Amino acid sequence: MARVGASAGDELSLLVNLVQTEKIGVKILLQNVTEILADDQSLLVDIVLLITDTKRINESDANENDYAKAMISVKRATDLKGKNVLENAISHAAEKAGFVALAS
């Protein structure tokens, strides 16, 4: 059986599924947060809970740059419901991760 390469839609579907099943890491979530929410805005609460989960943050290899890029991506998003909630969640998570400059 020939293997078919994944398209961007397939990758996004996988990311959405990982959020829904709580199997996505903080770093990958931060890197793809606006794309995931653009696909399914009903995942906002799930994403906020995953991003701010202390255990996940402590186990993550997300760095200050990942949080900063996620924040910029959210701020630049034009049609994102719950934008302020997400900005606050990223800021709070960055603070939990020890990146106080980003959180302020």
C-alpha positions as CSV (number, residue, x, y, z in Angstrom):
1,M,0.0,0.0,0.0
2,A,1.4,3.4,-1.0
3,R,1.8,5.9,1.7
4,V,0.3,9.3,0.9
5,G,2.0,12.4,2.3
6,A,0.1,14.5,4.8
7,S,-1.4,17.7,3.7
8,A,-1.6,20.8,5.9
9,G,-5.2,19.9,6.5
10,D,-4.2,16.5,7.8
11,E,-1.6,18.0,10.1
12,L,-4.2,20.5,11.4
13,S,-6.7,17.7,12.0
14,L,-4.0,15.8,13.9
15,L,-3.3,18.9,16.1
16,V,-7.0,19.4,16.8
17,N,-7.3,15.8,17.8
18,L,-4.3,16.0,20.1
19,V,-5.9,19.0,21.8
20,Q,-9.2,17.2,22.1
21,T,-7.5,14.1,23.6
22,E,-5.1,16.2,25.8
23,K,-2.1,14.6,24.2
24,I,-0.4,17.7,22.9
25,G,2.6,19.3,24.5
26,V,2.8,22.9,25.5
27,K,5.5,23.7,23.0
28,I,3.6,22.3,20.0
29,L,0.4,23.9,21.2
30,L,2.1,27.3,21.6
31,Q,3.6,27.0,18.1
32,N,0.2,26.2,16.5
33,V,-2.4,27.9,18.8
34,T,-3.9,30.3,16.3
35,E,-4.1,27.7,13.5
36,I,-5.9,25.3,15.9
37,L,-8.3,27.9,17.0
38,A,-8.9,29.2,13.5
39,D,-10.0,25.6,12.7
40,D,-12.1,25.1,15.8
41,Q,-12.8,28.0,18.2
42,S,-14.7,25.8,20.5
43,L,-11.3,24.5,21.7
44,L,-10.5,27.8,23.5
45,V,-11.2,26.5,27.0
46,D,-9.3,23.3,26.3
47,I,-6.3,25.2,25.0
48,V,-6.2,27.6,27.9
49,L,-6.3,24.7,30.4
50,L,-3.6,22.8,28.5
51,I,-1.3,25.9,28.2
52,T,-1.6,26.9,31.9
53,D,-1.3,23.4,33.4
54,T,1.6,23.5,35.8
55,K,2.6,19.9,35.3
56,R,2.6,20.2,31.5
57,I,4.6,23.5,31.7
58,N,7.2,21.9,34.0
59,E,7.6,18.9,31.7
60,S,7.7,21.0,28.5
61,D,10.8,22.1,26.6
62,A,9.0,25.3,25.6
63,N,11.3,28.3,25.9
64,E,10.7,32.0,26.2
65,N,10.8,32.5,22.5
66,D,7.9,29.9,22.1
67,Y,5.8,31.9,24.5
68,A,6.7,35.2,22.9
69,K,5.9,34.0,19.3
70,A,2.6,32.6,20.5
71,M,1.7,35.9,22.1
72,I,2.6,37.8,18.9
73,S,0.6,35.3,16.8
74,V,-2.5,35.8,19.0
75,K,-2.2,39.6,19.1
76,R,-1.9,39.6,15.3
77,A,-4.9,37.3,14.7
78,T,-7.8,39.2,13.3
79,D,-10.7,36.9,13.8
80,L,-10.0,35.1,17.0
81,K,-12.7,34.9,19.7
82,G,-11.5,35.0,23.2
83,K,-8.3,36.8,22.2
84,N,-7.9,38.5,25.6
85,V,-8.4,35.2,27.5
86,L,-5.8,33.5,25.4
87,E,-3.3,36.4,25.8
88,N,-3.8,36.2,29.6
89,A,-3.3,32.4,29.5
90,I,-0.1,32.6,27.6
91,S,1.2,35.4,29.9
92,H,0.2,33.3,33.0
93,A,1.8,30.2,31.5
94,A,5.0,32.1,30.7
95,E,5.1,33.4,34.3
96,K,4.7,29.8,35.6
97,A,7.5,28.7,33.3
98,G,9.8,31.4,34.8
99,F,9.7,33.9,31.9
100,V,8.6,36.9,34.0
101,A,9.6,39.5,31.5
102,L,7.1,38.1,29.0
103,A,4.4,37.9,31.6
104,S,4.5,41.6,32.5
